[in-house]
Amino acid sequence: MTREKEIYKVTLVGSGVNLLLTLLKFVAGVLGHSAAMTADAVHSLTDLVSDAVVLIFVKISARPQDADHDYGHGKYETLATVLVSALLVGAGLWLMVTSGLDIVRCLRGYVPEEPGWLALGAAILSVVMKEGLYHWTMYKEKTIHSPALVANAWHHRSDSLTSIAAIIGIGGAMFLGQSWRVLDPAAAFVVSFFIIRSAYTIARPALDDLLEKSLPAETKLRIEEIVLTTPGVEAMHRLRTRHIGLRSAIECHIKLSPDISLREAHAVASRVERRLKEEFGEDTHTGIHMEPYEF
């Protein structure tokens, strides 16, 4: 199975579970009179939208380079990760405002309805199913190596954590009496922080890629070691690195003896490129500029 098809398979399974949980949570939130469960349902809804984004952009990112994209389409998958994060931030802020207003109303004397067992049961079921999806998706990601799948896995984990918060809020509002009914909207408020935090977690590496952040320092040291130990290379400088989606991009200047022929110089540069691709993958973009070494 190709990488693209495997990502589709994992994402579609998650989408099916998210669809069932979203419907269940909305019903449980309304019939169970729980703001926390409704907030949890909104979080699950963002999972569905993020799955759709991943399915669309992974297909685009799998396209080979063309006349308009000399470096391929790998950045589209990174862009999908950023869009998922932006969606999470929007949902988190909306929940924060609405639940915050509900808390203020409760502090002013309003007593909301007691949440029902349906809401509590839905929250418990969500924790079990979403934790299972998180571990399964991360297991698959180890062989696929997809940042978009990591984003979706953390979506599952954040949904599990928000459901735990919902359990605490709903349970407290059910069993501690009317004066503690505020725990239900308070749990919804906590959910909003989980959502925004997970957005930051998955957005940071994707933003680094979009902003052309260099590869880690230890990786650059390994690149220098490979280049400088290649027979024929006298020195190197101007090393530049970045990510292009999942691919590493490595560009540098190498200094060669001024007495060798152009054919020999090209052979040295080709050896450098071959060794870099053996180390960092066949899809690695390499750009080697040759200069005469002044003794």
N, C-alpha and C positions, 0 to 999 in steps of 0.2 A: 504494500500500500504506500502511495506517495505521501510526502510530508503534507501537502495541501489537503489530500483526502483524509488523512489522519486528524488534522486540525478540525476539519469539517465534522468528522464523526464525533470527536470529543465535545465540540461546541453544540452540536445538535442534541446530544444526550443531555447536556446541561440545560439547553433551551426547553426541552420537554419537561424536565423536572421543575424548572423555573415557572413555566406556564401553569402547571398544576398547583404549585405552592402559591403563586400570585393570586389565582382565583380563590383558593381555599382561604388565604389570609384576608382578602377583601371581604369575603362572606363572613368569616369569623370576626373580623373587626366591626362590621356593621351589626350583625346579629348578636355578637358578644359584647357590644357597647364598649369597645376598647380602642382608645386613641393610639396606644402603643402597638396594637396589632395592625391597625390601619397604616401606621408609619412603617411597620415592617413590610407590609404589602407594597408600599411605594418603593421601598428598597428593592424588593424582588422584581418589581416592574422595571427598574433601571437595569437589572440583570438581563432581562429579556431584550431590552433595547441594545445593550452592550453586545449581546450575542449576535444580534443582527449586524451591528457594525463590524464585528470580527469576521463574520461570514463574507461580508462584502469586500472588505479591505484585504483579507488574506488571499482571496482569489486574484485581486489586482496585483498584490506584491509578488505573486508567483510568476508573473509575466517576465520573460527575458528582456534584455536591453533592446531598445529600438532607436529609431532616428531621433526621437525627442527625449530619450532617457538613456544617455550613454552609460550611466552607472546602474542601470536596472531600475526596478520599482520597489526595492526593499524598504524605502522610507514610508511607503503607504501603510505597512504594518505598524511602524512606530507611530504614525499619525493616528491610526485606529486606537492605539493605547491612550494617546492624549485625549482623544474625543471621549473615550469611556470615562476617563478621569474627570473631564469637564462635566459630563453628565452626572457623575456622583456628587460633585461639588454643588451643582444646582439643586439636586434633590435634597442634599444635606442642609443647605441653607433654608430651603422652603420648610422642611420639617422643623428646623430650629425656631423659626419665627412662629409657625402655627402652634407648636406645642408650648412655646414660651408664653404666648397669649392665653392658652388654656390654663397654665399654671397660675398666671396672674388672676384669672377669674376665680380659680379655686381659693386662692389666698384672700379674696374679697368676699368669700362666703358661699360661692357656688359649689354644690355637691353633685358631681356627675354620677351617672348610673353605675351600679356595680358591674364590673366585667363578668362575663359568663364562662362556664367551663369550656365552651367551644373555642374561645379565644386562647385560653391556657393550653388546651390540647393541641391547637394549631402551632403554637409557639414551640412546644416540645417536639412535635413532629418535624418542624423546620430545622431545629438544631441537629437532629439525627441525620436528616437527608442532606443538608448542606455541608456538614462536616464530612460526610461520605464523599460528596462530589468534590470537595476541596482536595482531599487526599488522592482521589483517583485522577483528577486533572493534573496535579503536581507530579504524580507518578508518570503520566503520559508525557508531560513536558520534558522530563529528563531524557527522553529519546527523540523528541521532536525539536526541542530548543526554540520555542516560540514566545517572544515577549507578550504577545496578545493573549496566549493561553495562561501565562503567569498572571496577567491582569484579570482574566476570568476566574482563575483559581482563587485569587484574593477577594474577588467579588463574592464567591461562595463562602469563604471564611468570614468576611465581614457580615454577610447575611446571617451566618451562624451566631456570631457575637451579638448582633442586634437582637436576634431572637432570644438569646440568654437574658439580655437587658429587659426584653418584653416579658419574659417569664417572671423576673423579679418584680417588675412593676405591676403586672396583672395579678400575680399571686398576693402581693402586699395589699393591693386595693380590694381583693376578694376576702382576705382572711383577717385583716387588721382593723376593720371597721370603717365607718364613714369618714372619720377624720384623716384617714390615710388614702382616700380615693385619689388624692393628688399624685400618688405614686404612678398611676397609669400615664397621665401626660408627662410626668417627670421622666418616665422610661422612654417615651417618645423623644424627649429632648436629648437624652443620652444617646439614643440611636443616631441622631443627627451628627453627633461628634464622631461616632464610629464610621459613619459614611464619609465624612470629610477627611478623616485620618487615612482611611483606606485609599481615598483618591490621591492623597499626597504620596503614599507609599508606592503606588503603581505609576504615578506620573513622573516622578523624579528621574528615573533612568531613561525614560522615553524622551523627556525634555533635554537631557544631556546629549542624546543622540541627535535630536533635531538642531541643537545648538552647536553641533560639531565638536563636542568634548573629546579630548585625546584619549587614547587607550590608557589603561592603568600604568603607573610607573614601572611596575615589575614586568609588564608585558613589553614596554619599550626597551627595558634593559635586555630582555631576551632577544628582541629584534636586533639590537646592536651586537649582541654576542654572535648571532647567526651570520650577520653580514660581515663582521670583522674576521670571522674564522673561515670565510669562504676563500679558497685559494685564488690569489690574484688581486684581492682587495687590499690596498695599502692603508686606506683610511675612509671615514665616512663623516658626513655632516648633513644638516638640514633635514633631520628626520621629522616627518609629519605623519600623524596617525588619526584615525577617526573610525566611526562605525557608519556603514551604509545599510541600514536595516540590520540583518543578522551577519552581514559580511564585515570583515575587517578591511580597512583601507590603509596601505602602508606606502609611503613615498619617501625617498631619500636620495642623496647624492653620494656616489662612491668615487673614490680616487684610485686611479689605476696607473701603472707604469706608462710614461709617455713613449716608451720604446716599442710597445706591442702594437700589432696591427688592429685595424678596426674589427676584423673578423674575430680576433682573440678577445678584444674588449667586449664584443657582443656576447661571446661565449661565457665570459665571467659574469656579466649582468644576468644572463639566462640562468646560470647556476644559482645566483642569489635569489632570483624569483622562484626557482624550483624549490629551494630549501625553505623559503618563507611559506609557500603554499603547502608543503609537507607538514609544516608546524602548525599553521593556522587555518588550513582548509583550502580545498581547490578553488573555492569561490572568492578567495582573498584577492582584493584589488591591489596590484603592485605597480609602482611607477619608479623606475630606477634611472637616474641621470648620471652619465659617466663624465668624469673630468680627469685631466692629467695630474698626476701626483708630482709636486715639486719637491725633489729631495733636498 
